[in-house]
Amino acid sequence: MKKNHGAMIRKSWDDRIFNTASIVIVCLLTLVVLLPMLNVVACAFSSPKNVGGGRVLLWPVDFTLENFKLALKYRDVWIGYRNTIFYTTVGTFINVIMTLLCAYPLSVKTFSGRHFFNRMFLFTMLFGGGMIANYLLISSLKLLNTVWAVLLPGAMSVYNVMVTRTNIESSIPAELEDSARVDGCSYFQYFWKFVLPLSKPIIAVIAMYYAVGHWNSYFTPFLYLNKRNLYPLQLFLREILINTQIDSSGFTDPELVQAAQNMADTLKYTLIVVSTLPLMCIYPFVQKYFVKGVMIGAVKG
């Protein structure tokens, strides 16, 4: 009994050390992410003089909303917002549909080509043509400088297909499909009436993954788009961050041009906040599905 008691004490101390170390590591990682974010928000709400002087750390100095008023008068911001919202909504819809249409057949154990297509999809995760081959393909298909150059190349993620397939296999019993088939339900009817309603958590997860990817995407549009009226918000933000200047054609009022140039450094932080705010507002509504959806999708390999 004493031996077991000693083992319990040692185990308890091991658990305490592990839990303490885990908490410390998580807190440090949280600070690494949180402190730069707080600095960006503080600079966005501070006066340009204090931002340029390096006097802003984690709290706004000379709180002002003029930065946001000027940013919202920048025409390219609204063009970028319009295009980004379009790419995100339409692209996410295409992504989710393609992912579900691929994941469901791969989860059906009676599907004769199941193992072949599983291996074929996995092969594409390891090998690809590369950037030049993709560019030549998009060019040969006459998709350059069109919205489809942004939407079609990433229409489906194989990783999300595998996660969704595993979710369907592990969360929906095979007996349900057998019963539905006995009652005369076709594969499409079963998919529409049973698979989709029971897969809401994983659908919410992959939809959020795809939406965040589209919202933050800049490299694909940077490669395939030359027309500014098709640029997403991230490309306009990239121009400001790299060139440290504002395109004067984006303002109709000449007085705003000089003000924007004087506030270029502050506008960087302001536009970062403006570009990330929508996702931060949407995330709390789908967060409840994240843990459940990801954990269910990760039960089996």
N, C-alpha and C positions, 0 to 999 in steps of 0.2 A: 504493500500500500504506500509506504514511504517512497519506494522507487518510482511508482507511478506519479506520486505527488511531485517529486523532484522533476520528472520529465515534463509534467504540466507546467511547472514554474519556468523551466528552461524554454519550453515552447512559447509560453506567454511572453517572456523577454525577447525571444526571436521575433515574435509577431510585433511587439512594440517597436523594436528597432526598425523592422521593415516598414511598418506604418509611418513612423517618424521620418525615415529617409524618403519615402514616397511623397509625403506631404511637403517636405522641404523642396524636393525636385519639382513637384507640380507648382509650388508657389514661385520658385525661381523662373520656371518657364512662363508662368502667367505674367510675371513682371516684365520679362523680355518682350512679350507681345503687347502688354497693356501700356507700358510707359511710352513707347513711340506713338501709340494711338492717342494717348492723352496729350502728348506734345503737339501732334497735328491738329487736334480739336482746339487746343488752347491758342495756337497760332492763327487758326481760322477766325477766331473771335477777338483777336487782338489788333491794335492799330499797326499799320505798316512800319512806322518809326521804331516801335519796340521790337517787332519781328526782325527787322533789318539790323537792329542793334544787338540782337542775341539776348534780349532780356526776358524772353518768354520760355518757360520750362513746362510746367504741368498745369498752370492756371493762367487764364487770359489776363493780359495787362492792358488797361484802357479798353475795357469791353466795348465792342462796336459790332453793328450788323451791316455796316457799309460794304464790307468785303462781299457778303452774299448778295446785296442789292446790285453791286457792279457785276458780279459773276452771272447773275440771272439776266442781265442786259446784254450779255455776250451771245450773239446769234448762234455761234457754233455749238454752244452748250445745248441749246434746244434742238439743233439738228442732230447732235450726237445722242441726246436723250431719245429722240424719236426713233432713230435707227437702232439704238441699243435695245429699246423696248420691243421693237419689231423682231430683231434677231433673237431676243431672249424668249419671247412668247411663241413665235412660229417655230424656232429651232427646238425649243424644249418639247413642244407638241410632236414634232417629227421624231425626235429622239426617243420619247417615251413609247410612241406607237411602234417604232421599229424594234426597240428593245423587247417589248412585250410579245410582238409577233415572232421574234426569234427565240425568246426564252421559253415560251409555252410549248412549242413542238419539241424542244430539247429536253423538256421535263417529262414528256410522255414516254414511258418505258416500252410501249409497244411500237413506237416509231422505228421503222427498219433502218433508217439512215442516221439514227441518233448518235452513235459513237463516231461515225465518220465526220459529221458536221461539228461535233464537239471538238475533235482533234483539229479540224480545219480552222475553227475559230481560234483555238489556242495557238495555232501556228502563227496567225496574224499578230498575236501579242508579242511574239518573239522576233519576227522578221517583218521588215517593211521596205518599201521602195526608197524612202528618204524624201527630203524636201524638194530636190531638183526633179525627181520623177513625178512627184505630186504636182508640182507647178506645170510641168509639160502636159500632164494629163488634164488639168483644169484648162490649160490654154487650148489643147486640141478639142476639148468639148465646148469651146466658145463660151466659157463661163466667167472669164476675167471681167472685172468691173460690173458684175451683177450680184444680186443678193444671194444667188444660189452658190456662188463661190464660197460664201461664208456658211451657208446652211447645210450643203450636201456632203462635203468632205468628212465632217464629223457627225454624220447622221446617226451613228450608233457606236457605243463603246462596248467592246467585247467584255471588259471587266464587269460592267454593269449587267450585261446579258448573263454572265455566269452567276453573279450574285442573285439576280432575279430568278434564274432557273433553280438555284438551290433553295431559294425561299419558297417557290411554288411546290417543289418536291417535299420540303420538310413541314410546311404549314397546312397543306391541303391533302387529306388522306386519299389514297388511291381508290378506296372503297366508294368514295363519293362519285368519282368519275364512272366507276362500274355501274353504280345504281342509275346514274343519269343516262348512260348508254343503254341500259336495259329498258328504260322508259322512253327510248326513241330519241334522245337528245343528240344532236350532231356535235362534232368537235367545236364548230364555231359557236353554237348555242351554249355549250358548256363553258367555253372560254368567256363569253359575254355575260352569262348569268351567274356563274359560280367563281371562275378564276379572278376576274376583275374586282368584284366586290370583296373577296377575301384577301386580295393583295393590296389593299389601300395603303398599309404602312410602307411597304417596299416601293410602291409607286410614288408616294410622297418623298421618300428618300432619294430615289434616282432622279425625280423631277427637280428636286432642289440641287442635286449635284450638277445636273445639266444646266440649270438656270444660272447657277453661280459661274460655271465655266463660260457660258455665252456672255454673261454680263461683264466678266473680267477679261474676255478675249480681246487681244489686240494684234497678236502676231499673224494670225490667219488673215484678218482684214488688211494688215500691213503688207502682206505678200501679194494679195490678189486684187486689191482695190486701189485705184488712182483717182477716182472721182470723190471730191470732198463731200458731195451731197449724199454719199453712201457710207461715209466714215461713222463708226460707232463712237461713243463718248470717250472711250479709252484712248483712241488715236489722237483726239484733240488734246486730251490730258497729257499724253506722251509728248506732243509737240511743245506744250508749255513747260513741262518738266525738263526736257532736254535742251530746248533752244533758249529757255529763260526769257521768252518774249511772247507777246500777244499779237496775233494776226489782226492788224488794224482794220481789215475789211469786215471783221466780225462785229464792228460797231457802226451804227448809223450816225451817232452824234460825235463830231470831232473832239469835243471836250472830254468825252469818255475815253478816247484813245490815249491821250496823255495821262489821264488818271490811271488807266489800266497798266501802262508801262511803268508808272511810279510804284504801282502795287503788285508788280509781277510776282515777286517772291511770296507775298501774302496770298495771292490768288492761287498759287500752287496748292497750298494747304486747304483753301476754301473749296477748290474744285475736287480735291480728294474726298472731302467730307460730303460734297454734293453727289459725287458718283457712288459712294458706298452707302449713303443713307437709305435708299429704297430697300436694299437687301437686308439691312439691319432691322427695318420695320417689318419685313415679311417673315424673317426667320422665326420669331417667337410663335407664329401661328402653325408652323410645321415642325417645330422642335420636338413636340411630344411624340412624333412618329419616328424620330431619328434613332433613338436607342433601340426601340422594339424592332424596327425594320432592319437595321444593320446587324443586330444580334441574331435575328432569325435567319438572315441571309448568310451568316458566317458559321452556322451550326455544322454544316457538312462541306467537304471540299468538292 
